[in-house]
Amino acid sequence: MTAEPIRSALGSVSIEDTSLVLPSDKKQRTGQQRVLEQVKSIKRSKSKMVKNDSIPSPTTPASAAEYSEPKFQFSPTHLNDTLFKLSSSNMTSSRMNGRSLSLRNTMRRQTQNSQWESQMNSNAHFQSNGMRPGGSDPALNKAGGTLTQQSKMRSFTVRYNRVTGQSMRLQENNLPASTSQSQVASIKPSLSQSQTITKVTTTKNKSEALGASGTEGSIPNITLQEAVEYLSHSDISHQLCGASFIQHHTFTEDKVKQEVYHLGGIPALIQLLKSDNPQLQQTAAAALRNLVFKDHNNKLEVDNCEGLEAILTLLRITNVIETQKQLTGLLWNLSSADELKPKLISKAMPLLTESVVVPYNFYADSNTNKHIDPEVFYNVTGCLRNLSCAGEQERISMRSCPRLIDSLVTYIRTQMERGDPDDKSVENCVCILHNLSYQLEKEAPNHFQQLSVPDEKPNENNNKKSLFSPKSTKTQKKLNFPAMEKEEPEGVDWLYNQKSLQMYLSLLGFSQEEATLEACCGALQNLTASKSPLSTLMSQSIIQKLQGLSVISHLLKSGNPGLQKTAMSLVGNMSRVSSLRDTMAKQVLPNVSAVLSAVKPSMVESDSSIATACRVMNTLMLADPDTGKKMINTNLVDSLSLLSSNMLFETARKAAGVLLWSMWGQKDIQNVLKKQGMNKDMFINAVTATAYQAATRMNGR
């Protein structure tokens, strides 16, 4: 019996046709590692407190921001709170038997260890005391930060270009003329993080510090319960001491977060946000930011205590950049809780868009933009990134938010023009656009009413449902959709405009950030996912008008499973358009066959993308047998044979069986197989027959 080939795009549809951003946290470091790294990099100098009557803030660690892991629509599994602290602490602390231990000895040892560094850079003594929001859960490792000397009110921003390996000063304000290039270089952020570096303030009068015994910058020797009680004290010094103590210990010890919750510290900190003291506002916001990091109950408690209203009220009125950073970082952390996303979208999103996102991108020459720090914009886009992976109604609300999408696109294009596609906020913006393109045609149908499809000829689709259409159809329908080529798109128009497609493809060619690449592929995947004329038109534009296969095809061999899977799904979606298969075969088949030839039993986690690769190869091989024959060799066949019988690969083994059956059923390819010494039993057997029959039944439904 001669096997019949499956001459169709059978299964070329990706298992996951559309997607939301699914961050990766594989590169995260532990809290202890970050603390140790920070200790090694500390540079200290003595300075005075701004106010003599205030208790010095301990040398607190930076607050942290987080991403939630958004849910795919087909999965009920909650993936929230896969979190990331990139911030580092300059000290460690421990609590034993419920008692807080002083860190003076730790501070003293660290000061001694850093003296030689201070001598090497006597004019540039800085200590990290700012927040560093986390990256990707998706990893956000593009560096850039703001350096602030509070005593002189002088600041400048350094952004590190990952491509050129050079730092670029973006903003400068009264930087001392004596500052040398070597001093600037000495404070350049690392590749994996950006830091806000602030001169630490301590007091001359040590007796004024509660619990201090002569060591500047030491943590007051009080208990956590006392610290919480201080929050409600009538004296600002006590309030500041308690908030600072909580900020530090909630970073270094996760269990403290629950203790603060039970002691009633969260509502007390929220009350401090309403204080008139800027330093107290900032410290309370930083403490809350740490408290809600990776703690779902604390997130909900902040909301239950009307904390969101207090946060937004303070954000509206404060002009203190450090306070803005802490508040936006706090909102970022809160945005990972699914229960809070609808409220954040209705309450916080309009404010964040109007006061940060839009002015940061459209009012560059006005005074408004001068007060918006790049890190504040980064935190806000991180928050919106979490919100964009909520439900359908939330996505609809975000799409309709005035100038939000326009601002995100403007920022990405501006950074690309500056040669900085790996900017950390670019990744956030692309991920938001990726999520807002999810099920776009279904959720925004009014935008696609102008899409016209030519009438089909009477006999054009007689064999539409057949499994056996020979080669690809070279004629293609002439679809017309003027909105896709608008010169000045606005709002939702940007999500499907040809300029956006070009922007994604350009990022695929120039960006080195895998999360950004995955988000670009994901946006294109969403736009090509359905079997509608719109997806056909999108596929045609990507391949024929924009020549996008050249930057997409090499991603099929990416070592990043998430990126490879998304790229493979995109290619699978586009292979459904029969008129594109000849072009795709020549550019895609070499990489797809290489992927399938390299499959190992340990690659079970890539089951879905391997299955998609089998389907893509089957479709393109049948469409262009001449190219398909060049890809076939014993390594590929042996790999597919082992895969087809490996029960660990639930989906890929079936797709591999169908591909083997189809190879032997195609006469031209069968002749090549025979010449290479292969026999029929390798392709037509019980395993492949079962897979073929199951695929036939499924396609016939």
VENZIFEN-V23215 format. One line per field, one symbol per residue. ss: DSSP state (~ for helix, > for strand, _ for the rest). psi: psi as a letter, one per 30 degrees, with the letter a starting at -180 (. if undefined). burial: I if it has 24 or more other C-alpha atoms within 12 Angstrom, else O. Layout:
ss=???
psi=???
burial=???
This chain:
ss=______________________________~~~~~~~~~~~______________________>>___>_________>_______________>>__>>___~~~~~~~~~~~~~~~~~______>>___>>__________>>>>>>____>>>>>>>>____>>>>>>>>_______~~~~~~__________>>_______~~~_______________~~~~~~~_____~~~~~~~~~~~~~~~~~__~~~~~~~~__~~~~~~~~_____~~~~~~~~~~~~~~~___~~~~~~~~~__~~~~~~~~~~~___~~~~~~~~~~~~~~___~~~~~~~~~~~~~~~~~~~~~~~~~____~~~~___~~~~~~~~~~~~~~____~~~~~~~~____~~~~~~~~~~~~~~______~~~~~~~~~~~~~___~~~~_~~~~___>___________________________>_~~~~_______~~~~_~~~~~~~~~~~~~___~~~~~~~~~~~~~~_____~~~~~~~~~~~~~___~~~~~~~~~___~~~~~~~~~~~~~~___~~~~~~~~~~~~~~~~~~~~___~~~~~~~~~~~~~~~~~~~~~~~_~~~~~~~__~~~~~~~~~~~_______~~~~~~~~~~~~~~_~~~~~~~~~____~~~___~~~~~~~~~~~~~~~_
psi=kkkkljilhjgfklejelllkjlkgfgklleeeeeeeeefgkkllkllkekfgkkkklilllllllkljlklffkfkkglhjljjfllkgllllkkhgkkkkgeeeeeeeeeffeeeeefifgijlkkglljllbggkkigklklkkkjeffhkllkkkkjfefglkkjekkjhkkffkleeeeefgkllfflkkjjkkkklkejfffkkfkhfjkglkkilleeeeeeffglfkeeeeeeeeeeeeeffefjeffeeeeeffgfeeeeeeffglfjeeeeeeeeeeeeeefjgjeeeeeeeefgheeeeeeeeeefkgjeeeeeeeeeeeeefffjeffeeeeeeeeeeeeeefdeeefffhfglfeffgjkeeeeeeeeeeeeeefgaaeeeeeeeefkkgeeeeeeeeeeeeeffgifgkefeeeeeeeeeeffkheeefhfffgffjkkkkklegegegegkfikclkkfkkkjkkieffgkeilkbfeffgkfeeeeeeeeefffkfjeeeeeeeeeeeeefgelgleeeeeeeeeeeeefhffefeefffgkfjeeeeeeeeeeeeefffjeffeeeeeefeeeeeeeeffgklffhefgeeeeeeeeeeeeeeefeieeeeeffkleeeeeeeeeefgjffjeeeeeeeeeeeeeeffjeeeeeeeefggkleffejaeeeeeeeeeeeeeff.
burial=OOIIIIIIIIIIIIIIIIIIIIIIIOOIIOIIOIIOIIIIIIIIIOIOIOOOOIIIIIIIIIIIIIIIIIIIOOOOOOOIIIIIIIIIIIIIIOOOOOOIIIIIOOIOOIIOOIOOIIOOIOOIIIIIIIIIIIIIIIIIIIIIIIIIIIOOOOIIIIIIIIOOOOIIOOIOOOOOOOOOOOOIOIIIIIIIIIIIIIIIIIIIOIOIIIIIOOIIIIIIIIIIIIIIIIIIOOOIIIIIIIIIIIIIIIIIIIIIIIIIIOOIIIIIIIIIIIIOOIIIIIIIIIIIIIIIIIIIIIIIIIIOOOIIIIIIOIIOOIOIIIIIIIIIIIIIIIIIIIOIIIIIIIIIIIIIIIIIIIIIIIOOOOOOOOIIIIIIIIIIIIIIIIIIIIIIOIIIIIIIIOIIIIIIIIIIIOIIOOIIIIIIIIIIIIIIIIIIIIIIIOOIOOIIOOIOOOOOOOOOOOOOOOIIOIIIIOOOOOOOIOIIIOOOIIIIIIIIIIIIIIIIIIIIIIIIIIIIIIIIIIIIIIIIIIIIIIIIIIIIIIIOOOOIIIIIIIIIIIOOIIIIIIIIIIIIIIIIIIIIIIIIIIIIIIIIIIIIIIIIOOOOOIIIIIIIIIIIIIIIIIIIIOIIIOIIIOOIIIIIIIIIIIOOIOIIIIIIIIIIIIIIIIOIIIOIIOOOOIOOOIIIIOIIIIIIIOIIOOOOO
